[in-house]
Amino acid sequence: MLTDNKYKINLSTWKRKDHYAFFGLFEQPFWGLTTEINCTRAYNYCKMAGVNFFLYYLHKSLHAANSVKQFRQRIERDGPVEYSSISGSVTVSRTDQTFGFAYFDYHPEFKEFAAGAGEALRQEKMNSGLRPAPALDSIIHYSVLTGIRFTSVQHAQRLGVADSVPKIVFGKLSEMNGRVLLPISVHVHHGLVDGLHVDQFIQLFQEKMEVR
């Protein structure tokens, strides 16, 4: 996993240092929203080409997250840092009705990404128990609720524990007026990420789901 490709943000010249300091005082500094992505073109393409649609939209979302630098910024022991690239983890359902965490690297090319992520998911399905990597910051925390078309999501969080990793949840696909819609929930640390940056991420993700 990518863990050392980062640089420390200079607080003296950082334009959002006041925002960072302000939200750093909050016991619960995360905020979030829920919306839907029109994934009709991507869904039809994957169906026609025999491509795993889940891995496809997971890759496009991670591509979009890497394109917005605020989604690559984290708060670590010595202060805020920015990673040059981030990867991901995702919840994996098992046949015994438990789940685990699969970790995968980001690659710009879908085929390379799908090979690595697909293998990580297969391996985790065969595991048991939980093997979290709480010290790993260079990722996005993904979850998937394939059976629920949700309109909001609340995450479990340990207050008082340093955490600035964005959390993205995908829901159940639905078809409406000829469109295929994918629910998505995004939660981020307000000391690093504002509404503008989440909007940029959503817009980029939408664009990437409309073109190959």
N, C-alpha and C positions, 0 to 999 in steps of 0.2 A: 504494500500500500504506500501511497505517497504521503510521507510524514515530515520531510525536511525541506521541501521546495517552497520556502516562505521567506519573507523579510519583515522586519519590525516596522510598524507604522510610526512615523515621527509625530508625536503629539503636538510639538510646538508649531508645526506647519499644517497640521491636519485640519481641514475646514469644518469638520463636524466634531471637533474635540469637545465643544460645549454640550452637544447632544449625547456624546459618549459618557461624559461625566454626569449629566443629568439622569439618564436612564440607568446608569451604574448604581444609583442609590435605591432603585426599586427592588423589592423583594422578589417580584415576578415581572421581569422586563420583557417577556415575550408577548407578541401580539400576532393576530392571524386573521385570515379571511378565507372564504370558500367561494368558488366560482365553477364554471364549466368550460371545457375546451371542446370546440367543434373539431372532431377528429375524423370526419367523414372520408376525406380523401386518403388519409393515412390508413384508415381501417380497410377501405376498399382495395388499396394497393397491397396491403399485407395479405388480405384474403386471396387476391388474385395471384400473388407471387409466392404464396406458401411461407410467409415470414411470420415469426412469432410476434404477435401484436403487442403483448406486454413488454417484451424486451425492446421493441421498436420505440414505444412511447417513453419507456424508462430512459433509453438512450437520448432521445430528443429533449427530454426534460433536463437531463444532466448536462447536455450540450448547452441549453439555454442558461442554466445556472452558472456554468463556467464563463459565459459571455457577459455576466453582470458581476463586476468585481466585488460588490458588497456581499454577494452570496459566497465569495471566496475568503471573506474576512472573518477572523475569529478573535475572541478575547482569551488570552492565555495567561499564564502566571506572571509574566513580565509585561503584560499589556496587550494592546491590539496588534495583530499580525495579518498579513495578506498572503495567501497561498497562490502560487502561479497556476495551480490546477487542483481540482478536488474530485474525489471519487464518491462511492456511495455504499450504503448498507440498506437492506430491505428485509422486512419480515417475510418468513417462509412458512406456510401452513404445512402440517404433517398429517399423515393418515390417523395418528392417534389423538387428533384434535388439540395438539399443542402447536407451538410455533417456535422458530429459531431466527437468528439473524445471519443473513448471508452478506459477505463483504466482497465488493468487486471494484476493479480499477476502471477508470474512465479512459476511453480511446476515441479519438475523433471519428475513426472509421467504424461503421456499424458492425461489419462482419467480425472484426477483431474484438469489439466490445461484446457482442452477442456470444461469442465462443467462451470468453472468460466468465461473463456474468451467468450464462446458462449453466456452466459447470459448477460455479459457486452455489447456485440454487439447487442443483441436483445433489450435491454433497450435503447441503444443510438439511434437505428433506430426509436423509438417512440418519442424521444425528439425533440426539436426545438431549433434553435439558437446555439451558441457556448459556451461551458463551459470548457475552457482550464485551466490547472493547471500549470502555468508557473514556480512556485517555486519547482515543483517536479523534482528532478534530478535523482532519482534512477530508471530510465526507459530508454528504447529505443523508439525513435519516429519513428513509422512505418506509411507508406502510401501505398496505393494500387491503381494501374491504370490498372484494369483488361482488358480494351479495347485497350491498347497501348503496342506494342512490341518496347519499346524505346531503344535507344542506348546512351543516356545521359540524365541527370536530373540537373536542377538548382533550388536550394531551395530559398524561400523568407526568408530573415534574417533581423533582426533589428540590425544595426551596433551600437556599443557602449553599447549593452545590454549583460550582462554576460550569456553565453550559451556554454555548452560543451557536451551536450547530443548527442550521435550518431543518425544519421537519415538514415533510411533504407527504400527504396521504391521497391516494387515488381510490375512487369508488366504482360502483357498478355502472357499466355502459348502459345507455338508454337510446332508443330511437324515437325521434320526434320530427314530424313534418319532413321526412326524408333525410334528416341529419342524425349522425351518431355523436352523442355527447358523452364526455368523460368528466365526472366530478373531480375536483382537485382542491385540497385544502393546503394552505401554506402558512406556517408559523415561523417567525423570525425574531431575533433579538433586536429590540428597538434602539439599542445603543449603536448598532451597526447598520440596520436596514430600515428604511422608511417606506411609506406607501408608494412613492415614486419608483423605488427600486423593485418592489414586488410587481408593480404595473409593468415595468420593463421586462421582468422575467416572464410574466404571463403572456405579454405580447410576442416575445421571442419564441416561446414555446408554441403558441398558436401558429406563428409563421412557419416554424419547422414541421408542424403537423400537416401543413398544406402543400409542401413541396418535397420531392424526394431528394 
